[in-house]
Amino acid sequence: GENVEQHPSTLSVQEGDSAVIKCTYSDSASNYFPWYKQELGKGPQLIIDIRSNVGEKKDQRIAVTLNKTAKHFSLHITETQPEDSAVYFCAARGTYKYIFGTGTRLKVLA
Amino acid sequence: GAGVSQSPRYKVAKRGQDVALRCDPISGHVSLFWYQQALGQGPEFLTYFQNEAQLDKSGLPSDRFFAERPEGSVSTLKIQRTQQEDSAVYLCASSAFRAPGGQPQHFGDGTRLSIL
């Protein structure tokens, strides 16, 4: 069935360093790939997304890359700050429903 | 309101009781989704509405789960005869346009359900 694998499950970085989270999807019909940030006790919040006809997208310190051939997409956060600490989820969408990865707990150490 | 609103935020029930979880989507959003999020996991799809029509309920774990959106706005997820394995956070999301479409889903803060 449809599956999204996400790595790593936990990631600790020093403040100011970069963080990279990687996802792989199985459904070749997937055409939209959002990334969500979830803080404790809150719902997922959309931080960036990319469509299948685009290879890269950047929004300030956050960027996402997509390799359709390999079915890989990645989240890059530069100049990390303590407030970036949270759980990050990738997702892949075909027609309407999202298939989520298992999440990455990012800790930014001050 | 400005975002997706869910109530109650927390619900504790005894095994065997029925529960009802409410979702108020963003005003005017056509599509509404329910997801279940177990501790330490990503959200898993339960069901999808386009206006009042339930177009996909393939993710509902059993026939004890029932969802409705009678007027195409507020939605209720009902769980009958709750079991311990139903304990999870139930998330609601809404999207502006009919699927397939390019608009992202916006999530509420969820209802944390605990079955004793």
Interface residues (C-beta under 8 A of the other chain):
Chain A: V4 Q6 N31 Y32 P34 Y36 G41 K42 G43 P44 Q45 L46 D49 R51 F89 A91 G94 T95 Y96 K97 Y98 I99 F100 G101 T102 G103
Chain B: V4 S31 F33 Y35 G40 Q41 G42 P43 E44 F45 Y48 D56 G59 L91 A99 P100 G102 P104 Q105 H106 F107 G108 D109 G110
